[in-house]
Structure formats: structure tokens, C-alpha cells
Amino acid sequence: MEKSYCPIDTFTNVIKGKRKGTIILHLFQGTKRYHELAKLITDISDRMLTKQLKELKDDGLITRTIFPEVPPRVEYNLTALGKTIQPVLKAMYKGGLLFEKEITATPKKSIQI
């Protein structure tokens, strides 16, 4: 996590990325294993999901617990810091719904050249 000029930039830099907000929202519901997240987020590659989980872990928003079993079991949870951003992400989710509603309600205007 790197500090930016503005705290809003710091926040968005931490949660921006391919489905980081979605990963966090799913983890608000409780512990998830990798394959559970992959099933919930269908439009992300394994490579990208792994990358985003690593970045969220490095930024202190999630924990990754490996259980010494065969095959190894890996679980992801939100940290205390990760849990504190729930109100912000819920507000962003609601804002996204409003924008989607507006996008579908407003017909696209074609540009005349």
C-alpha cells in the first residue's frame, strides 16, 4: 500500500484492479476457498484472480491460510482493515446500480459526422 497525494487516491489505488472490489464483497459473506471465488467471479482468469488475491494480501486487506493437507487447502478471509471498508464498498455498489439504471434508461445518441 502506497500513500498518495490524496487519501481518495490511496483508497482507489488499493482497491482498483480486476475484480478486487468484487472479491472483497464476496469475502464479507465469510471465508472462501480459491475455487469458490473462481466460481463466483466467472469473468476473471486464474492468473488474474491469483494476482489480485496476492495484492489484496500484500495490502493487508485479506489473509491467506494454508492448511497442511493433501491436497493443500487454502482459505481467504478479510482482515480487520478489510472489514472496515465495507460501508464504502456497499455505497459504491449502490452507486453502480444507480449508474446502470441510468445507462439502460437513457437511449444512446449517435454522433452525426
C-alpha positions as CSV (number, residue, x, y, z in Angstrom):
1,M,0.0,0.0,0.0
2,E,1.5,3.3,-1.1
3,K,0.4,6.7,0.2
4,S,-0.8,9.1,-2.5
5,Y,-1.3,12.8,-2.6
6,C,-4.9,12.5,-1.7
7,P,-6.5,9.8,0.6
8,I,-9.1,9.1,-2.0
9,D,-6.3,8.2,-4.4
10,T,-4.7,6.0,-1.8
11,F,-8.0,4.1,-1.3
12,T,-8.8,3.7,-5.0
13,N,-5.2,2.6,-5.7
14,V,-5.6,-0.2,-3.2
15,I,-9.0,-1.5,-4.4
16,K,-8.6,-0.9,-8.1
17,G,-7.8,-3.9,-10.2
18,K,-9.6,-6.7,-11.9
19,R,-12.4,-7.5,-9.5
20,K,-10.7,-6.6,-6.2
21,G,-13.9,-4.9,-5.0
22,T,-15.9,-8.0,-6.0
23,I,-13.5,-10.3,-4.2
24,I,-13.8,-8.2,-1.0
25,L,-17.6,-8.1,-1.3
26,H,-17.7,-12.0,-1.5
27,L,-15.4,-12.2,1.5
28,F,-17.8,-10.1,3.5
29,Q,-20.0,-13.1,3.4
30,G,-17.3,-15.2,5.1
31,T,-14.3,-17.5,4.4
32,K,-13.9,-18.6,0.8
33,R,-11.6,-21.1,-0.8
34,Y,-9.9,-20.2,-4.1
35,H,-12.2,-22.4,-6.2
36,E,-15.3,-20.8,-4.6
37,L,-14.1,-17.4,-5.6
38,A,-13.3,-18.6,-9.1
39,K,-16.9,-19.9,-9.4
40,L,-18.4,-16.7,-8.1
41,I,-16.3,-14.5,-10.4
42,T,-16.6,-16.1,-13.7
43,D,-15.1,-13.4,-15.9
44,I,-11.6,-13.5,-14.4
45,S,-8.7,-15.8,-15.4
46,D,-7.0,-17.9,-12.8
47,R,-3.8,-15.9,-13.3
48,M,-5.6,-12.6,-12.7
49,L,-7.5,-13.9,-9.7
50,T,-4.3,-15.2,-8.1
51,K,-2.6,-11.8,-8.8
52,Q,-5.5,-9.8,-7.3
53,L,-5.6,-12.1,-4.2
54,K,-1.9,-11.6,-3.7
55,E,-2.1,-7.9,-4.0
56,L,-5.0,-7.7,-1.5
57,K,-3.0,-9.9,0.9
58,D,0.1,-7.7,0.4
59,D,-2.0,-4.6,1.2
60,G,-3.3,-6.1,4.4
61,L,-7.0,-6.5,3.3
62,I,-7.2,-10.3,3.3
63,T,-5.4,-13.2,4.9
64,R,-4.4,-16.4,3.2
65,T,-4.4,-19.5,5.3
66,I,-2.8,-22.7,4.0
67,F,-3.7,-26.0,5.7
68,P,-1.1,-28.7,5.6
69,E,-3.3,-31.3,3.9
70,V,-3.1,-33.3,0.7
71,P,-4.1,-31.6,-1.5
72,P,-3.4,-28.3,0.3
73,R,-6.5,-26.3,1.4
74,V,-6.2,-22.5,1.1
75,E,-8.8,-20.2,2.6
76,Y,-9.2,-16.4,2.3
77,N,-10.6,-14.1,4.9
78,L,-10.9,-10.4,5.4
79,T,-8.6,-8.8,7.9
80,A,-9.9,-6.2,10.4
81,L,-8.7,-3.5,7.9
82,G,-10.5,-5.2,5.1
83,K,-13.8,-5.3,7.1
84,T,-13.6,-1.5,7.8
85,I,-14.1,-0.7,4.1
86,Q,-17.5,-2.5,3.9
87,P,-19.6,0.7,4.1
88,V,-17.6,2.3,1.4
89,L,-17.8,-0.7,-1.0
90,K,-21.6,-1.0,-0.3
91,A,-22.0,2.6,-1.2
92,M,-20.0,2.1,-4.4
93,Y,-22.2,-0.9,-5.2
94,K,-25.4,1.1,-4.8
95,G,-23.9,3.9,-6.9
96,G,-23.1,1.4,-9.6
97,L,-26.7,0.2,-9.5
98,L,-27.8,3.8,-10.0
99,F,-25.5,4.3,-12.9
100,E,-26.5,1.0,-14.5
101,K,-30.2,2.0,-14.2
102,E,-29.4,5.4,-15.8
103,I,-27.4,3.7,-18.6
104,T,-30.2,1.3,-19.5
105,A,-32.9,4.0,-19.3
106,T,-31.1,6.6,-21.5
107,P,-31.0,5.7,-25.1
108,K,-27.6,6.2,-26.7
109,K,-27.3,9.1,-29.1
110,S,-25.5,8.5,-32.3
111,I,-23.0,11.1,-33.4
112,Q,-23.6,12.6,-36.8
113,I,-20.4,13.3,-38.8
